[in-house]
Amino acid sequence: MVLTRRAALGALTSALLSIALVGVTPGCLPKTAPVRASAATPTALCVVLTKVNDGTLTSAPASLNKGLEEELIARNLTPSLVEIDAAAADAFRARRSTPQRVEWLVSKRADAALIVLVEAQVEYYTQMSGRFRWTVDVRVTASPASDLSQAVQSEFSVPVALQYQHEREEVALEEAGPVIERQVASVLDQLVGGLSAP
């Protein structure tokens, strides 16, 4: 009887270990290969950060821009970064809707075949358990410059916990960077795949 219980316990342990390993395996699998454009495609990339607390519009941190540019390059898209300077910030304030902003980008980058606009609104939420909670609301839009009706869009929120009070919107956006990069990659794959389809 003791041997039977030990055998049953061993079988149960093996089964649980197998289940645990199966649960871990998908995380270890390689990423899906990016969908590549058939030819190098000039692409305007604009990442605008809106600080909800004071309404300021500015460019994203360099590290996020770099990560997004790498996602474009992996898909045979040639990125051209549109910085949010004072003139661009004024233009975006005057154009509150995403389609209007995309149209403005098309007018500013006539050489771009594709437009990628990442709009991020960052807002302080609360202090909890010694951390400063921020919410990063993001809208990603990717579109052929010649036909905005084919735009692909994704909207999502990323909760961020920062350690220090002096860390502000730029740091929160930078922390949300990996999630934003994955979402942009997904939108790009949908757009490029759709344009490549017969």
Backbone as numpy.savetxt, mean C-alpha at the origin, in Angstrom:
# Nx Ny Nz CAx CAy CAz Cx Cy Cz
-2.72 -51.39 28.77 -3.55 -50.18 28.77 -2.69 -48.93 28.77
-1.56 -48.94 29.53 -0.67 -47.80 29.59 -0.06 -47.55 28.23
0.36 -48.65 27.54 0.96 -48.51 26.21 -0.05 -47.91 25.23
-1.29 -48.31 25.36 -2.32 -47.80 24.46 -2.51 -46.30 24.66
-2.53 -45.86 25.92 -2.68 -44.43 26.21 -1.49 -43.65 25.68
-0.29 -44.21 25.89 0.92 -43.53 25.40 0.90 -43.45 23.87
0.48 -44.53 23.24 0.42 -44.54 21.78 -0.59 -43.50 21.29
-1.75 -43.44 21.99 -2.78 -42.47 21.61 -2.27 -41.04 21.81
-1.57 -40.81 22.94 -1.02 -39.49 23.21 0.03 -39.12 22.16
0.85 -40.09 21.78 1.86 -39.85 20.74 1.21 -39.53 19.41
0.16 -40.25 19.07 -0.55 -40.00 17.81 -1.19 -38.62 17.81
-1.79 -38.25 18.96 -2.41 -36.94 19.09 -1.37 -35.82 18.96
-0.23 -36.01 19.62 0.86 -35.02 19.53 1.33 -34.87 18.09
1.50 -35.99 17.40 1.93 -35.95 16.00 0.91 -35.23 15.13
-0.37 -35.51 15.38 -1.43 -34.88 14.60 -1.44 -33.36 14.82
-1.32 -32.95 16.09 -1.30 -31.52 16.39 -0.09 -30.83 15.78
1.05 -31.50 15.82 2.26 -30.95 15.22 2.09 -30.80 13.71
1.46 -31.79 13.08 1.21 -31.73 11.64 0.30 -30.56 11.29
-0.75 -30.38 12.10 -1.67 -29.27 11.88 -0.94 -27.94 12.04
-0.10 -27.84 13.07 0.66 -26.61 13.30 1.58 -26.32 12.13
2.24 -27.36 11.61 3.15 -27.17 10.48 2.40 -26.77 9.22
1.22 -27.35 9.01 0.41 -26.98 7.85 -0.01 -25.52 7.97
-0.34 -25.09 9.19 -0.72 -23.70 9.40 0.42 -22.74 9.13
1.65 -23.16 9.38 2.81 -22.29 9.19 3.24 -22.26 7.73
3.05 -23.36 7.02 3.58 -23.50 5.66 3.17 -22.38 4.72
1.90 -21.93 4.66 1.55 -20.88 3.71 2.36 -19.61 3.90
2.71 -19.28 5.14 3.52 -18.10 5.38 4.92 -18.24 4.85
5.37 -19.48 4.68 6.72 -19.73 4.19 6.78 -19.80 2.67
5.62 -19.90 2.03 5.60 -20.01 0.58 6.08 -18.71 -0.05
6.72 -18.78 -1.21 7.18 -17.56 -1.87 5.99 -16.71 -2.32
6.25 -15.40 -2.45 5.21 -14.48 -2.93 4.82 -14.85 -4.35
3.60 -14.48 -4.70 3.16 -14.64 -6.08 3.98 -13.71 -6.96
4.38 -14.19 -8.11 5.18 -13.37 -9.02 4.36 -12.17 -9.48
4.98 -10.98 -9.53 4.25 -9.81 -9.99 3.84 -9.93 -11.45
2.70 -9.34 -11.78 2.25 -9.30 -13.18 3.02 -8.18 -13.87
3.77 -8.54 -14.91 4.64 -7.57 -15.58 4.02 -7.05 -16.87
4.18 -5.76 -17.09 3.76 -5.16 -18.36 4.65 -5.71 -19.47
4.10 -5.83 -20.67 4.85 -6.41 -21.79 6.01 -5.52 -22.23
5.91 -4.23 -21.97 6.99 -3.28 -22.31 7.14 -2.30 -21.16
8.33 -1.73 -21.03 8.55 -0.72 -19.99 7.53 0.40 -20.15
6.84 0.71 -19.06 5.71 1.65 -19.13 5.95 2.83 -18.20
6.06 4.05 -18.74 6.24 5.23 -17.88 5.02 5.41 -16.97
5.29 5.55 -15.67 4.22 5.60 -14.68 4.46 6.73 -13.69
3.48 7.63 -13.56 3.56 8.70 -12.56 3.09 8.15 -11.22
3.91 8.31 -10.20 3.59 7.86 -8.84 3.51 9.08 -7.93
2.38 9.21 -7.26 2.19 10.32 -6.33 1.63 9.78 -5.01
2.33 10.06 -3.93 1.87 9.65 -2.60 1.65 10.93 -1.79
0.41 11.18 -1.43 0.09 12.42 -0.69 -0.35 12.06 0.72
0.28 12.71 1.69 -0.05 12.53 3.10 -0.87 13.72 3.56
-2.08 13.44 4.06 -2.92 14.48 4.65 -2.90 14.30 6.16
-2.44 15.34 6.85 -2.45 15.32 8.32 -3.81 15.83 8.77
-4.64 14.92 9.25 -6.03 15.26 9.56 -6.11 16.33 10.65
-5.20 16.29 11.62 -5.28 17.22 12.75 -5.13 18.68 12.33
-4.34 18.98 11.28 -4.20 20.38 10.86 -4.44 20.60 9.36
-4.78 19.55 8.62 -5.12 19.68 7.21 -3.94 19.85 6.27
-2.72 19.73 6.78 -1.52 19.88 5.95 -1.41 18.73 4.95
-1.02 19.06 3.71 -0.75 18.04 2.69 0.74 18.06 2.39
1.35 16.89 2.33 2.79 16.79 2.10 3.13 15.48 1.41
4.38 15.34 1.02 4.84 14.08 0.41 5.02 13.02 1.49
5.07 11.78 1.05 5.30 10.66 1.96 6.78 10.58 2.31
7.13 9.87 3.38 8.54 9.64 3.71 9.26 8.93 2.56
10.53 9.21 2.41 11.33 8.65 1.30 11.32 7.12 1.31
11.32 6.51 2.50 11.36 5.05 2.56 10.11 4.42 1.95
8.95 5.05 2.15 7.71 4.53 1.56 7.74 4.72 0.04
8.15 5.91 -0.40 8.26 6.14 -1.85 9.18 5.11 -2.50
10.30 4.82 -1.85 11.26 3.85 -2.40 10.63 2.46 -2.51
9.92 2.04 -1.45 9.27 0.73 -1.48 8.24 0.63 -2.59
7.48 1.71 -2.80 6.46 1.71 -3.85 7.11 1.72 -5.23
8.18 2.48 -5.38 8.90 2.49 -6.66 9.41 1.09 -7.00
9.86 0.35 -5.99 10.34 -1.02 -6.22 9.20 -1.93 -6.70
8.00 -1.73 -6.16 6.84 -2.51 -6.61 6.54 -2.21 -8.08
6.66 -0.96 -8.48 6.42 -0.59 -9.88 7.48 -1.21 -10.79
8.74 -1.08 -10.39 9.84 -1.61 -11.20 9.70 -3.12 -11.39
9.25 -3.82 -10.34 9.07 -5.28 -10.43 8.03 -5.66 -11.48
7.18 -4.70 -11.87 6.12 -4.96 -12.85 6.42 -4.31 -14.21
7.68 -3.96 -14.42 8.14 -3.34 -15.67 7.50 -1.97 -15.89
7.20 -1.29 -14.78 6.67 0.07 -14.83 7.80 1.02 -14.42
8.01 2.06 -15.19 9.10 3.00 -14.93 8.55 4.18 -14.13
8.85 4.24 -12.81 8.23 5.26 -11.97 8.84 6.65 -12.14
7.97 7.64 -12.07 8.37 9.04 -12.04 7.61 9.66 -10.87
8.34 10.00 -9.80 7.71 10.45 -8.57 7.24 11.90 -8.68
5.99 12.13 -8.30 5.43 13.48 -8.25 5.46 13.92 -6.79
6.32 14.87 -6.48 6.43 15.38 -5.11 5.28 16.33 -4.80
4.90 16.37 -3.54 3.85 17.30 -3.10 4.53 18.57 -2.58
4.81 19.49 -3.50 5.35 20.79 -3.11 4.16 21.72 -2.84
4.43 23.00 -2.62 3.36 23.95 -2.28 2.31 24.03 -3.39
2.76 24.05 -4.65 1.82 24.14 -5.78 0.95 22.90 -5.87
1.56 21.73 -5.70 0.79 20.48 -5.75 -0.19 20.40 -4.59
0.24 20.82 -3.40 -0.65 20.81 -2.23 -1.86 21.71 -2.48
-1.62 22.90 -3.06 -2.74 23.80 -3.39 -3.68 23.16 -4.41
-3.09 22.51 -5.42 -3.90 21.85 -6.45 -4.75 20.74 -5.85
-4.19 19.98 -4.93 -4.93 18.89 -4.30 -6.02 19.42 -3.38
-5.76 20.53 -2.69 -6.80 21.13 -1.84 -7.98 21.60 -2.69
-7.68 22.11 -3.88 -8.73 22.60 -4.78 -9.48 21.45 -5.44
-8.87 20.28 -5.47 -9.47 19.09 -6.09 -9.62 18.03 -5.01
-10.78 17.98 -4.38 -10.97 17.12 -3.22 -11.23 15.67 -3.60
-11.77 15.42 -4.79 -12.12 14.04 -5.16 -10.93 13.37 -5.85
-10.86 12.06 -5.70 -9.78 11.29 -6.30 -9.76 11.42 -7.83
-10.90 11.28 -8.53 -10.85 11.43 -9.99 -10.28 12.78 -10.44
-10.63 13.86 -9.73 -10.09 15.18 -10.07 -8.58 15.21 -9.87
-8.12 14.58 -8.82 -6.67 14.55 -8.55 -5.93 13.72 -9.59
-6.52 12.62 -9.99 -5.90 11.79 -11.04 -5.83 12.57 -12.35
-6.91 13.28 -12.69 -6.91 14.11 -13.91 -5.82 15.17 -13.85
-5.62 15.78 -12.69 -4.57 16.78 -12.53 -3.20 16.15 -12.75
-3.00 14.94 -12.21 -1.72 14.25 -12.41 -1.49 13.93 -13.89
-2.55 13.54 -14.59 -2.44 13.27 -16.03 -1.99 14.54 -16.75
-2.55 15.68 -16.37 -2.18 16.95 -17.03 -0.74 17.36 -16.71
-0.24 16.96 -15.55 1.12 17.34 -15.15 2.17 16.38 -15.71
1.79 15.15 -15.97 2.74 14.15 -16.47 2.22 13.58 -17.78
2.31 14.37 -18.84 1.78 13.97 -20.15 2.50 12.76 -20.71
3.73 12.51 -20.26 4.51 11.38 -20.77 4.15 10.07 -20.08
3.37 10.11 -19.00 3.05 8.90 -18.23 1.89 8.14 -18.88
2.09 6.84 -19.07 1.02 5.98 -19.60 0.08 5.53 -18.49
0.63 5.42 -17.27 -0.17 5.01 -16.11 0.00 6.04 -15.00
-1.03 6.14 -14.17 -1.01 7.01 -13.00 -1.27 6.15 -11.77
-0.43 6.30 -10.74 -0.66 5.63 -9.46 -0.72 6.72 -8.39
-1.87 6.84 -7.76 -2.09 7.84 -6.71 -2.38 7.12 -5.40
-1.59 7.44 -4.38 -1.80 6.88 -3.04 -2.14 8.06 -2.12
-3.37 8.08 -1.62 -3.83 9.14 -0.72 -3.92 8.56 0.69
-3.16 9.15 1.60 -3.13 8.65 2.98 -3.55 9.76 3.94
-4.55 9.48 4.75 -4.96 10.41 5.80 -4.55 9.80 7.13
-3.75 10.54 7.87 -3.21 10.02 9.13 -3.76 10.85 10.28
-4.32 10.16 11.27 -4.95 10.85 12.39 -4.60 10.18 13.70
-4.29 11.01 14.70 -4.04 10.49 16.04 -5.35 9.99 16.62
-5.29 8.81 17.28 -6.51 8.21 17.80 -6.58 8.33 19.32
-5.62 7.70 20.03 -5.64 7.73 21.49 -4.33 7.16 22.03
-4.14 7.31 23.32 -3.01 6.66 23.99 -3.56 5.45 24.73
-2.92 4.31 24.53 -3.40 3.07 25.13 -2.21 2.19 25.49
-2.17 1.73 26.73 -1.10 0.84 27.21 0.29 1.42 26.94
0.41 2.72 27.12 1.70 3.37 26.96 2.11 3.61 25.52
1.23 3.30 24.57 1.52 3.51 23.14 0.57 4.57 22.58
1.04 5.24 21.55 0.25 6.28 20.89 -0.36 5.69 19.63
-1.69 5.61 19.63 -2.41 4.94 18.54 -2.78 5.94 17.44
-2.45 5.57 16.22 -2.77 6.37 15.05 -3.57 5.52 14.07
-4.38 6.16 13.26 -5.09 5.47 12.19 -4.62 6.04 10.85
-4.24 5.14 9.94 -3.81 5.54 8.60 -4.86 5.02 7.62
-5.67 5.94 7.08 -6.68 5.58 6.08 -6.08 5.82 4.69
-6.15 4.81 3.84 -5.46 4.87 2.55 -6.42 4.55 1.41
-6.28 5.31 0.33 -6.96 4.99 -0.93 -5.89 4.91 -2.01
-5.82 3.76 -2.68 -4.87 3.55 -3.77 -5.66 3.53 -5.08
-5.22 4.33 -6.04 -5.85 4.36 -7.36 -4.78 4.20 -8.42
-4.97 3.25 -9.32 -4.06 3.06 -10.45 -4.90 3.05 -11.72
-4.45 3.81 -12.71 -5.27 3.97 -13.91 -4.41 4.23 -15.14
-4.88 3.76 -16.30 -4.25 4.22 -17.54 -4.52 5.72 -17.68
-3.52 6.47 -18.08 -3.71 7.92 -18.24 -4.71 8.24 -19.33
-4.83 7.36 -20.30 -5.70 7.61 -21.45 -7.15 7.21 -21.22
-7.43 6.45 -20.15 -8.80 5.97 -19.93 -9.03 5.76 -18.44
-9.48 6.80 -17.76 -9.65 6.74 -16.31 -10.79 5.82 -15.90
-11.63 5.41 -16.85 -12.72 4.48 -16.52 -12.19 3.09 -16.19
-10.93 2.81 -16.54 -10.33 1.51 -16.24 -9.56 1.51 -14.92
-9.74 2.55 -14.12 -9.01 2.66 -12.86 -9.33 1.49 -11.93
-8.32 1.06 -11.19 -8.48 0.04 -10.15 -8.20 0.73 -8.82
-9.06 0.46 -7.83 -8.94 1.19 -6.57 -9.05 0.25 -5.38
-8.39 0.63 -4.29 -8.47 -0.11 -3.04 -8.47 0.88 -1.89
-9.35 0.67 -0.92 -9.40 1.51 0.28 -9.25 0.63 1.50
-8.44 1.08 2.45 -8.20 0.28 3.66 -7.67 1.18 4.77
-7.71 0.68 5.99 -7.19 1.39 7.16 -6.12 0.55 7.82
-5.09 1.22 8.33 -4.01 0.53 9.03 -3.87 1.15 10.41
-4.12 0.37 11.49 -3.87 0.90 12.83 -2.37 0.84 13.13
-1.86 1.89 13.73 -0.42 1.97 14.03 -0.25 2.37 15.49
0.68 1.72 16.18 1.02 2.07 17.56 2.46 2.59 17.59
2.63 3.83 18.01 3.96 4.43 18.10 4.39 4.51 19.56
5.68 4.42 19.78 6.20 4.36 21.14 6.32 5.73 21.79
6.64 6.74 21.00 6.95 8.04 21.58 5.95 9.12 21.14
5.70 10.05 22.05 4.73 11.11 21.78 5.19 12.03 20.65
6.50 12.25 20.52 7.00 13.17 19.49 6.92 12.57 18.08
6.67 11.26 17.97 6.53 10.64 16.65 5.17 11.05 16.07
5.19 11.58 14.87 3.98 12.15 14.31 3.51 11.40 13.06
2.77 12.11 12.21 2.11 11.50 11.06 3.07 10.78 10.11
4.22 11.40 9.84 5.17 10.78 8.91 5.64 9.43 9.41
5.88 9.34 10.72 6.34 8.07 11.30 5.22 7.03 11.25
3.99 7.46 11.54 2.85 6.54 11.47 2.69 6.00 10.05
2.82 6.88 9.05 2.70 6.45 7.66 3.82 5.48 7.29
5.02 5.78 7.77 6.16 4.90 7.50 5.94 3.51 8.10
5.38 3.46 9.31 5.09 2.18 9.96 4.04 1.39 9.19
3.11 2.10 8.57 2.07 1.44 7.77 2.58 1.02 6.41
3.81 1.40 6.08 4.39 1.18 4.76 4.27 -0.23 4.20
4.65 -1.27 4.95 4.57 -2.63 4.40 3.16 -3.02 3.95
2.14 -2.62 4.71 0.75 -2.92 4.33 0.39 -2.15 3.06
0.78 -0.88 3.01 0.49 -0.06 1.83 1.17 -0.64 0.60
2.42 -1.06 0.74 3.15 -1.63 -0.40 2.45 -2.89 -0.92
1.97 -3.75 0.00 1.27 -4.98 -0.44 -0.02 -4.63 -1.18
-0.75 -3.65 -0.67 -2.01 -3.27 -1.32 -1.76 -2.64 -2.69
-0.73 -1.80 -2.79 -0.38 -1.20 -4.07 0.02 -2.29 -5.05
0.79 -3.28 -4.59 1.19 -4.40 -5.45 -0.03 -5.13 -5.99
-1.03 -5.36 -5.13 -2.25 -6.05 -5.56 -3.01 -5.23 -6.61
-3.13 -3.92 -6.38 -3.83 -3.05 -7.33 -3.09 -3.03 -8.67
-1.76 -2.94 -8.62 -0.97 -2.93 -9.86 -1.14 -4.23 -10.63
-1.15 -5.36 -9.92 -1.32 -6.65 -10.59 -2.68 -6.72 -11.29
-3.72 -6.20 -10.62 -5.05 -6.19 -11.24 -5.06 -5.31 -12.49
-4.46 -4.12 -12.37 -4.47 -3.19 -13.50 -3.66 -3.73 -14.67
-2.42 -4.13 -14.40 -1.54 -4.61 -15.48 -2.11 -5.89 -16.09
-2.63 -6.78 -15.24 -3.24 -8.01 -15.75 -4.44 -7.72 -16.63
-5.27 -6.75 -16.22 -6.44 -6.39 -17.02 -6.07 -5.76 -18.35
-5.02 -4.94 -18.35 -4.60 -4.30 -19.59 -3.94 -5.29 -20.54
-3.34 -6.35 -19.96 -2.66 -7.35 -20.79 -3.62 -8.38 -21.36
-4.81 -8.48 -20.75 -5.77 -9.49 -21.20 -6.26 -9.17 -22.61
-6.47 -10.22 -23.44 -6.94 -9.99 -24.82 -8.36 -9.46 -24.85
